[in-house]
Amino acid sequence: MSCVSGKAYPSTGQEAASSHAGLHQPPACDPEDKSAGAQWIHEVKYDGYRIQLHINHDDRKAFTRSGHNRVNRFSVIAGAFNIPGHAIVDGELVVIHEERTNFSELQVDLGRGDQDRLVYFAFDLLWLDGKDLRKMTQLARCTAGAAQKGPLFRDKTVHC
């Protein structure tokens, strides 16, 4: 598991100027920092690729940690979201093989251009309908996503 602070993202001072373009880096997490107490949550470490999906109506982008847009490789996942407006979703792209995430199988599938077994575990909603949610705690952001009208996803390739 990796630690995730329940705190809000720190301001970079560039939010208004950037709208929601570009990759948003999560705040650094110090597992020794006990200042949040019971406000700390944990996320499961999956064996896959961290992907940040940027949704702007029908325009979709899938950014890797290094900031490369790989939507052509992950188009099935990018198209699985049922969000009609603007959103940024952070999560992990995996292949499940023998009931476990398997990075080697993920690399093989991506090398073949095969997207049939790709699964996206969405664990954070950073932006929704013109609102920068990073100022909210992660638990509040999850609540904002759950409060959306209708399902956020078109099929079962995405889990939250």
C-alpha positions in Angstrom: 0.0 0.0 0.0 1.0 3.6 -0.5 0.0 6.4 1.7 -2.3 9.1 0.5 -3.0 12.2 2.6 -6.6 13.1 3.1 -5.5 16.7 2.8 -6.2 19.0 -0.1 -3.7 19.5 -2.9 -1.4 22.5 -2.2 -1.9 25.5 -4.3 0.6 25.9 -7.1 -0.5 29.5 -7.9 -1.1 28.4 -11.5 -4.6 26.9 -11.3 -6.5 29.8 -12.7 -4.1 30.4 -15.6 -3.9 26.7 -16.6 -7.6 25.9 -16.4 -7.2 22.1 -16.3 -4.7 21.6 -19.0 -1.6 19.5 -18.4 -0.7 16.8 -15.9 -1.6 17.5 -12.2 1.0 16.1 -9.8 -0.4 14.8 -6.5 1.2 16.3 -3.4 4.2 14.4 -2.0 3.3 12.0 0.8 5.5 11.4 3.8 4.6 8.2 5.6 6.2 9.5 8.8 3.9 12.5 8.9 1.2 11.8 11.5 -0.3 15.3 11.4 -3.5 14.2 9.7 -4.2 11.5 12.3 -7.5 9.7 11.4 -7.7 11.8 8.2 -5.2 9.5 6.5 -6.4 7.0 3.9 -4.6 4.4 2.0 -4.7 3.2 -1.5 -3.9 -0.2 -2.8 -0.7 -0.4 -4.9 -1.6 -2.0 -8.2 1.0 -3.4 -10.5 0.2 -1.2 -13.5 0.6 2.3 -15.0 -0.6 5.4 -13.3 -2.8 7.2 -15.8 -4.5 10.6 -15.4 -7.5 10.9 -17.7 -8.4 14.4 -18.9 -12.0 14.6 -20.3 -13.3 17.6 -22.2 -16.6 16.5 -23.6 -15.6 14.1 -26.4 -11.9 15.1 -26.3 -10.0 12.6 -24.1 -6.4 12.5 -23.1 -4.6 9.9 -21.1 -1.4 11.2 -19.4 1.4 9.0 -18.0 3.4 10.1 -15.0 6.0 11.5 -17.3 3.3 13.7 -19.0 3.0 11.8 -22.3 -0.5 11.6 -23.8 -1.1 7.9 -24.6 -4.9 8.1 -25.4 -4.3 6.1 -28.5 -3.0 3.2 -26.4 -5.8 3.5 -23.8 -8.7 4.6 -26.0 -11.1 2.0 -24.6 -10.6 3.2 -21.0 -10.7 6.8 -22.0 -14.0 6.2 -23.8 -15.5 4.3 -20.9 -16.3 7.4 -18.9 -19.8 8.8 -19.0 -18.9 12.3 -18.1 -20.4 14.8 -20.5 -18.4 17.9 -19.4 -14.9 18.4 -18.1 -13.1 16.1 -15.6 -9.7 14.9 -14.5 -9.6 11.4 -13.1 -6.5 9.8 -11.5 -6.1 6.1 -11.4 -4.1 2.9 -12.3 -4.3 1.0 -15.5 -3.8 -2.8 -15.1 -4.4 -6.2 -16.5 -5.8 -8.8 -14.1 -4.3 -12.3 -14.8 -5.1 -15.2 -12.5 -7.0 -12.9 -10.0 -4.0 -10.5 -9.6 -2.7 -7.5 -11.4 0.2 -8.5 -13.6 2.5 -5.9 -15.0 4.2 -8.3 -17.5 0.8 -9.2 -19.0 0.0 -5.5 -19.2 3.2 -4.9 -21.2 2.5 -7.8 -23.5 -1.1 -6.6 -24.2 0.1 -3.0 -24.8 2.9 -4.2 -27.0 0.3 -6.0 -29.2 -2.0 -3.0 -29.1 -4.6 -5.2 -27.4 -7.0 -3.3 -25.0 -9.4 -6.1 -24.3 -8.1 -6.9 -20.8 -7.3 -3.4 -19.7 -8.9 -2.3 -16.4 -8.7 1.2 -14.9 -9.0 1.6 -11.1 -10.1 5.3 -10.6 -9.1 6.5 -7.2 -9.3 10.3 -7.4 -11.4 13.0 -9.1 -9.3 16.2 -9.4 -11.6 18.3 -11.6 -15.3 18.2 -12.4 -17.4 20.5 -14.6 -15.2 23.6 -14.3 -14.4 23.1 -10.6 -10.9 22.4 -9.4 -11.6 19.8 -6.7 -7.9 19.6 -5.5 -8.7 22.2 -2.8 -11.0 19.6 -1.2 -9.9 16.6 0.7 -9.7 13.3 -1.2 -12.7 11.9 0.7 -14.7 15.0 -0.3 -13.6 14.6 -3.9 -14.8 11.0 -3.9 -18.2 12.2 -2.6 -18.4 14.8 -5.3 -17.9 12.0 -7.9 -20.5 9.8 -6.3 -23.0 12.6 -6.3 -22.9 12.9 -10.1 -26.2 12.3 -11.9 -26.1 8.9 -13.5 -23.1 6.5 -13.6 -19.7 7.9 -14.2 -18.7 4.9 -16.4 -20.2 3.3 -19.5 -19.0 -0.2 -18.8 -17.2 -2.4 -16.3 -13.6 -1.6 -17.5 -13.4 1.1 -14.9 -13.6 0.6 -11.1 -13.8 3.2 -8.4 
